[in-house]
């Protein structure tokens, strides 16, 4: 298939769909017993965040915020850490990693199929691997990012609250990435995962993006354009068509939470640098 002459965003979406279909073809669907099928929840909601919840376990969220996330598809939480010293240190630690060449140019796909195109995706990234004890596995690297570790602990507490409040959520793991964009950097319209009703398919369900951009102002660019169509909920009245969007400014200490499989998004071209974002995905 020759995709050479297609616009970047179409080329990226087609390749993503082909890759996802190939992965799905390799999945084996487990056989379910009649009792298991009988006990399954019948619902039009694909990612269910609000039924049979344990409200007494809320600490960071509320019933209303989960309802908003399920139906609208996203939440914006400002002043997430609310500590200027930690916020400034996260910026400094992130930018230091970039200046010391610890980040690599981002690409798409994996292994031999990996490819790069700055007109499609222009960020530099570093994966932050944490073990089962929630500690960064690379001890030397961990010592260089003490305040980023504090942020990741707070993001872990969100995952723990989801599992505690929503018994059927049952998260499997998280994945974290530090991303730095320079002037002109962008990331075309895409989704973080593709929804599958097959419970054996491991995929991203919740995206949490923390922004650490000091002194960001209107005109600096780098907003995250979030398309408001949310196919998770049958009664979503959030938008009238698939082209409606909201531009979310990447201001310092802002956390954006959204449903990974359902909301398309893009990073608009940056007129400043560095644009710093730390993303954790919950599977």
C-alpha positions in Angstrom: 0.0 0.0 0.0 1.5 3.3 -1.1 0.8 6.0 1.5 3.5 8.4 0.3 1.3 11.2 -1.0 -1.3 11.2 1.8 -1.5 14.0 4.3 0.5 13.2 7.5 -2.6 12.8 9.7 -4.3 10.3 7.3 -1.1 8.3 6.8 -0.6 8.0 10.6 -4.2 7.0 11.2 -4.2 4.3 8.4 -0.9 2.8 9.7 -2.2 2.8 13.2 -5.4 1.0 12.2 -3.5 -1.6 10.2 -1.2 -2.2 13.1 -4.1 -2.5 15.5 -5.9 -5.0 13.2 -2.8 -7.1 12.9 -2.5 -7.2 16.7 -6.1 -8.1 17.1 -5.8 -11.0 14.6 -3.2 -12.5 16.8 -5.5 -12.5 19.9 -7.1 -15.7 21.1 -10.5 -15.2 22.7 -10.8 -17.3 25.8 -13.8 -19.6 26.1 -16.4 -18.4 28.7 -18.5 -20.6 30.8 -22.3 -20.0 31.0 -22.1 -18.7 34.6 -19.4 -16.1 33.7 -21.6 -15.0 30.7 -24.6 -14.7 33.0 -22.8 -12.5 35.5 -21.5 -10.1 32.8 -22.8 -6.5 33.1 -25.1 -5.6 30.3 -24.4 -2.0 29.4 -23.9 0.3 26.5 -21.1 2.0 28.4 -17.8 0.5 27.2 -15.5 1.8 30.0 -17.8 1.7 33.1 -16.6 4.1 35.9 -19.8 4.7 37.8 -21.8 1.5 38.5 -21.5 -0.2 41.9 -18.9 2.2 43.1 -17.6 2.5 46.7 -18.1 6.2 47.4 -16.5 5.9 50.9 -13.2 5.3 49.2 -13.0 8.6 47.4 -10.0 10.8 48.2 -9.0 12.7 45.1 -12.1 12.3 43.0 -15.9 12.4 43.5 -18.9 10.6 42.1 -19.6 13.6 39.9 -16.1 13.7 38.5 -16.2 10.1 37.5 -19.6 10.6 35.9 -18.1 13.5 33.9 -15.1 11.4 32.8 -17.3 8.5 31.7 -19.8 10.6 29.8 -17.8 13.6 28.6 -14.6 11.7 28.2 -12.2 14.0 29.9 -11.4 16.0 33.1 -9.1 19.0 33.6 -7.6 19.3 37.1 -5.6 22.5 37.8 -3.2 23.1 40.7 -2.7 19.3 40.8 0.4 19.4 43.0 -0.1 23.0 44.3 3.5 23.3 45.4 5.6 25.8 43.5 8.9 24.3 44.6 8.0 20.8 43.4 6.5 22.3 40.2 9.6 24.2 39.3 11.8 21.2 40.1 9.8 19.0 37.8 10.4 21.5 35.0 14.1 21.7 35.7 14.5 17.9 36.1 12.7 17.3 32.8 14.6 19.9 30.8 17.9 18.7 32.3 17.2 15.2 31.0 16.7 16.6 27.5 19.8 18.8 27.6 21.9 15.9 28.8 20.7 13.9 25.7 18.8 11.4 27.8 15.7 11.6 25.5 15.4 10.2 22.1 13.5 11.3 19.0 10.0 9.8 19.1 8.8 7.3 16.5 5.7 5.3 15.6 5.2 1.5 15.9 7.8 -0.9 17.3 10.8 -3.0 16.3 11.5 -3.3 12.6 8.3 -1.5 11.7 9.2 1.6 13.6 9.4 4.8 11.6 9.9 8.6 12.3 8.5 11.7 10.6 8.8 15.1 12.3 5.9 16.4 10.3 3.7 13.8 12.1 5.3 13.6 15.5 8.1 16.0 16.7 8.7 15.2 20.4 11.7 13.7 22.2 10.8 11.1 24.8 12.1 8.9 27.6 10.2 6.0 29.1 10.1 5.9 32.8 9.9 2.3 34.0 8.6 1.6 37.5 8.6 -1.7 39.1 5.9 -3.4 41.1 7.0 -1.5 44.2 6.3 1.8 42.3 10.0 2.7 42.2 11.9 3.7 39.1 13.9 0.7 38.1 17.0 2.6 37.0 18.4 3.7 40.4 20.8 6.3 39.0 18.1 7.9 36.9 15.7 7.8 39.8 18.1 9.8 41.9 18.2 12.5 39.2 14.4 13.0 39.2 13.2 13.1 42.9 10.4 15.6 42.2 9.2 13.7 39.1 9.0 10.7 41.4 6.7 12.6 43.7 4.4 13.4 40.7 4.4 9.7 39.7 3.5 8.7 43.2 0.5 11.1 43.0 -0.5 9.6 39.7 -0.2 6.1 41.1 -2.6 7.2 43.8 -5.2 8.0 41.1 -4.8 4.5 39.8 -5.2 3.0 43.3 -8.3 5.1 43.8 -9.9 3.9 40.6 -9.3 0.3 41.8 -10.6 1.0 45.2 -13.7 3.0 44.2 -14.5 0.9 41.1 -14.2 -2.7 42.0 -14.6 -4.0 38.5 -12.0 -1.6 37.0 -9.1 -3.9 38.0 -6.1 -2.0 36.5 -3.3 -4.2 35.2 -0.3 -1.8 34.9 0.8 1.7 34.1 3.2 3.1 31.5 4.9 6.5 31.8 6.6 8.8 29.3 8.4 12.1 29.6 8.0 14.2 26.4 9.7 17.4 25.4 8.8 19.4 22.3 10.9 22.2 20.8 9.7 25.1 18.6 7.8 23.8 15.6 7.1 20.4 17.3 3.7 18.9 16.9 1.8 15.6 17.0 -1.0 15.0 14.5 -4.5 13.8 15.4 -4.5 10.3 16.9 -5.9 8.1 19.6 -3.8 6.5 22.4 -5.4 3.1 22.0 -8.3 1.3 20.2 -11.2 -0.1 22.2 -11.8 -3.8 22.2 -14.7 -5.6 23.9 -12.4 -8.6 24.3 -11.3 -8.6 27.9 -8.2 -10.5 27.1 -6.9 -7.6 25.0 -4.5 -5.4 27.1 -4.8 -1.8 26.1 -4.6 1.7 27.5 -7.9 2.8 29.2 -7.0 6.1 31.0 -4.6 8.8 29.8 -3.2 11.2 32.4 -1.1 14.1 31.1 0.7 16.4 33.5 2.0 19.7 32.1 5.1 21.5 33.5 5.4 24.6 31.3 6.4 27.7 33.3 5.1 31.0 32.1 3.0 29.6 29.2 0.9 32.3 27.6 -1.7 32.6 24.8 0.1 32.5 21.5 2.8 30.2 22.7 1.0 27.3 20.9 1.5 23.6 22.0 -2.1 23.3 23.1 -3.6 19.8 23.2 -6.6 19.8 20.8 -9.0 17.3 22.2 -11.9 16.2 19.9 -15.0 16.0 21.9 -16.7 13.1 20.3 -16.8 10.3 22.9 -18.0 6.9 21.8 -17.8 5.5 25.3 -21.3 6.7 26.4 -24.5 6.2 24.4 -26.0 9.4 25.9 -23.0 11.7 25.3 -24.3 15.2 24.6 -20.8 16.7 24.7 -20.7 17.5 21.0 -22.8 17.6 17.9 -20.3 16.2 15.4 -16.9 14.6 15.3 -15.1 17.8 14.4 -15.9 19.7 17.6 -12.9 20.2 19.8 -11.5 22.0 22.8 -7.9 23.4 22.9 -6.4 22.8 26.3 -3.5 25.0 27.3 -0.5 23.1 28.6 -0.1 25.4 31.6 2.1 24.5 34.6 0.6 22.1 37.2 -2.4 21.1 35.0 -3.5 17.5 34.8 -5.6 16.3 31.9 -7.4 13.0 32.3 -9.2 11.3 29.4 -10.5 8.0 28.1 -7.6 6.6 26.0 -9.6 4.7 23.3 -12.3 7.2 22.6 -11.0 10.8 22.4 -8.8 11.7 19.4 -6.3 14.5 20.1 -3.3 16.3 18.7 -0.5 18.6 19.9 -0.6 21.9 18.0 2.6 23.4 16.7 4.8 24.9 19.5 5.9 28.5 19.3 8.0 28.1 22.5 10.4 25.6 24.0 10.6 23.4 25.9 7.0 22.1 26.0 7.1 19.5 28.8 4.5 16.8 29.4 4.6 13.7 31.6 2.0 11.1 30.6 0.9 8.0 32.5 -1.4 5.5 30.9 -3.5 3.1 33.0 -4.2 -0.3 31.4 
